[in-house]
Amino acid sequence: MRQKSIGIVVSKFNEEITSQMLASAKQEAKALKLKISEIVFVSGAFEIPFATKQLLAKKEITAVATLGAVIKGGTGHDQVIAHAVAKKILDLSLEFNKPVSLGIIGPNATLSQAKERAVPYAQRAVQAVLGMMMEK
């Protein structure tokens, strides 16, 4: 079995939330004895798939956890972004045959909901990649 070494992609948009998510993901990875080989910061959720693809192409990366928060605004933009990103990271997981977790809050999440969900979403994102790695 390959070494359990993951990458994490974190959106800087809504940093008040995503910084908490990253701290939680790091704690969870440590508790699960997962090595975090690389953390990549991107501007927003829309850029997550590009960075995920770059990490998946690296031999030492066994899986990728994605972290972000797409907050509902006055338009349907949050739905467009969240759906496009989720679809693309699923496609990348299948293309590279490596686990990628969806630790992105939204769509339709309010700011208070996102703050509430930050820690558990990040923990589950790390737990999910570990679970998928064990099944491979």
TATA-V275725 format. One record per residue. N is the residue number from 1. RES is the residue in one small letter. PSI is psi in whole degrees, -180 to 180 (NA if undefined). OMEGA is omega as a letter, one per 20 degrees, with the letter a starting at -180 (none if undefined). D_LAST is the distance of its C-alpha to the last C-alpha in whole Angstrom. Layout:
# TATA-V275725
n=N res=RES psi=PSI omega=OMEGA d_last=D_LAST
n=N res=RES psi=PSI omega=OMEGA d_last=D_LAST
This chain:
# TATA-V275725
n=1 res=m psi=138 omega=r d_last=9
n=2 res=r psi=157 omega=r d_last=10
n=3 res=q psi=141 omega=a d_last=13
n=4 res=k psi=88 omega=a d_last=12
n=5 res=s psi=121 omega=a d_last=14
n=6 res=i psi=162 omega=r d_last=15
n=7 res=g psi=154 omega=r d_last=17
n=8 res=i psi=133 omega=r d_last=19
n=9 res=v psi=127 omega=a d_last=22
n=10 res=v psi=129 omega=r d_last=25
n=11 res=s psi=136 omega=r d_last=28
n=12 res=k psi=-18 omega=r d_last=31
n=13 res=f psi=137 omega=a d_last=33
n=14 res=n psi=45 omega=a d_last=33
n=15 res=e psi=-29 omega=r d_last=33
n=16 res=e psi=-35 omega=a d_last=35
n=17 res=i psi=-47 omega=a d_last=32
n=18 res=t psi=-25 omega=r d_last=29
n=19 res=s psi=-37 omega=r d_last=30
n=20 res=q psi=-40 omega=r d_last=30
n=21 res=m psi=-44 omega=a d_last=26
n=22 res=l psi=-45 omega=r d_last=25
n=23 res=a psi=-42 omega=r d_last=27
n=24 res=s psi=-42 omega=r d_last=25
n=25 res=a psi=-40 omega=r d_last=22
n=26 res=k psi=-44 omega=r d_last=23
n=27 res=q psi=-44 omega=a d_last=24
n=28 res=e psi=-42 omega=r d_last=21
n=29 res=a psi=-43 omega=r d_last=19
n=30 res=k psi=-46 omega=r d_last=21
n=31 res=a psi=-32 omega=a d_last=21
n=32 res=l psi=5 omega=r d_last=17
n=33 res=k psi=40 omega=r d_last=18
n=34 res=l psi=136 omega=r d_last=16
n=35 res=k psi=130 omega=r d_last=18
n=36 res=i psi=109 omega=a d_last=19
n=37 res=s psi=-34 omega=a d_last=19
n=38 res=e psi=141 omega=r d_last=21
n=39 res=i psi=126 omega=a d_last=23
n=40 res=v psi=129 omega=r d_last=24
n=41 res=f psi=135 omega=r d_last=27
n=42 res=v psi=163 omega=a d_last=28
n=43 res=s psi=-52 omega=a d_last=31
n=44 res=g psi=-179 omega=a d_last=30
n=45 res=a psi=-34 omega=a d_last=27
n=46 res=f psi=-28 omega=a d_last=28
n=47 res=e psi=-6 omega=a d_last=27
n=48 res=i psi=-46 omega=a d_last=24
n=49 res=p psi=-38 omega=a d_last=22
n=50 res=f psi=-48 omega=r d_last=24
n=51 res=a psi=-37 omega=r d_last=23
n=52 res=t psi=-44 omega=r d_last=19
n=53 res=k psi=-42 omega=r d_last=19
n=54 res=q psi=-41 omega=r d_last=21
n=55 res=l psi=-43 omega=a d_last=18
n=56 res=l psi=-27 omega=r d_last=15
n=57 res=a psi=-14 omega=a d_last=17
n=58 res=k psi=130 omega=a d_last=18
n=59 res=k psi=-38 omega=a d_last=16
n=60 res=e psi=-15 omega=r d_last=16
n=61 res=i psi=119 omega=a d_last=14
n=62 res=t psi=-31 omega=a d_last=10
n=63 res=a psi=165 omega=r d_last=11
n=64 res=v psi=133 omega=r d_last=14
n=65 res=a psi=131 omega=r d_last=16
n=66 res=t psi=139 omega=a d_last=19
n=67 res=l psi=129 omega=r d_last=23
n=68 res=g psi=170 omega=r d_last=26
n=69 res=a psi=117 omega=r d_last=29
n=70 res=v psi=108 omega=a d_last=30
n=71 res=i psi=140 omega=r d_last=34
n=72 res=k psi=132 omega=r d_last=36
n=73 res=g psi=-153 omega=a d_last=39
n=74 res=g psi=-6 omega=r d_last=42
n=75 res=t psi=-175 omega=r d_last=40
n=76 res=g psi=13 omega=a d_last=37
n=77 res=h psi=-38 omega=a d_last=36
n=78 res=d psi=-38 omega=r d_last=33
n=79 res=q psi=-42 omega=r d_last=32
n=80 res=v psi=-49 omega=a d_last=31
n=81 res=i psi=-52 omega=a d_last=30
n=82 res=a psi=-43 omega=a d_last=27
n=83 res=h psi=-42 omega=a d_last=26
n=84 res=a psi=-43 omega=a d_last=26
n=85 res=v psi=-45 omega=r d_last=24
n=86 res=a psi=-46 omega=r d_last=21
n=87 res=k psi=-45 omega=a d_last=21
n=88 res=k psi=-40 omega=a d_last=21
n=89 res=i psi=-30 omega=r d_last=18
n=90 res=l psi=-45 omega=r d_last=16
n=91 res=d psi=-42 omega=a d_last=17
n=92 res=l psi=-39 omega=r d_last=16
n=93 res=s psi=-44 omega=r d_last=13
n=94 res=l psi=-39 omega=r d_last=13
n=95 res=e psi=-42 omega=a d_last=15
n=96 res=f psi=-6 omega=a d_last=13
n=97 res=n psi=42 omega=r d_last=9
n=98 res=k psi=144 omega=a d_last=9
n=99 res=p psi=139 omega=r d_last=9
n=100 res=v psi=126 omega=a d_last=13
n=101 res=s psi=154 omega=a d_last=15
n=102 res=l psi=91 omega=r d_last=18
n=103 res=g psi=47 omega=a d_last=20
n=104 res=i psi=119 omega=r d_last=23
n=105 res=i psi=137 omega=r d_last=26
n=106 res=g psi=174 omega=j d_last=28
n=107 res=p psi=179 omega=r d_last=30
n=108 res=n psi=10 omega=r d_last=33
n=109 res=a psi=135 omega=r d_last=33
n=110 res=t psi=168 omega=r d_last=36
n=111 res=l psi=-44 omega=a d_last=36
n=112 res=s psi=-37 omega=r d_last=37
n=113 res=q psi=-42 omega=a d_last=34
n=114 res=a psi=-42 omega=r d_last=31
n=115 res=k psi=-41 omega=r d_last=33
n=116 res=e psi=-37 omega=a d_last=32
n=117 res=r psi=-10 omega=a d_last=28
n=118 res=a psi=-55 omega=a d_last=28
n=119 res=v psi=-51 omega=a d_last=26
n=120 res=p psi=-35 omega=r d_last=24
n=121 res=y psi=-45 omega=a d_last=23
n=122 res=a psi=-43 omega=r d_last=22
n=123 res=q psi=-45 omega=a d_last=21
n=124 res=r psi=-32 omega=r d_last=18
n=125 res=a psi=-42 omega=r d_last=17
n=126 res=v psi=-43 omega=r d_last=16
n=127 res=q psi=-38 omega=a d_last=15
n=128 res=a psi=-44 omega=r d_last=13
n=129 res=v psi=-36 omega=r d_last=11
n=130 res=l psi=-46 omega=r d_last=10
n=131 res=g psi=-42 omega=r d_last=9
n=132 res=m psi=-34 omega=r d_last=6
n=133 res=m psi=-38 omega=a d_last=5
n=134 res=m psi=-28 omega=a d_last=6
n=135 res=e psi=-19 omega=a d_last=4
n=136 res=k psi=NA omega=none d_last=0
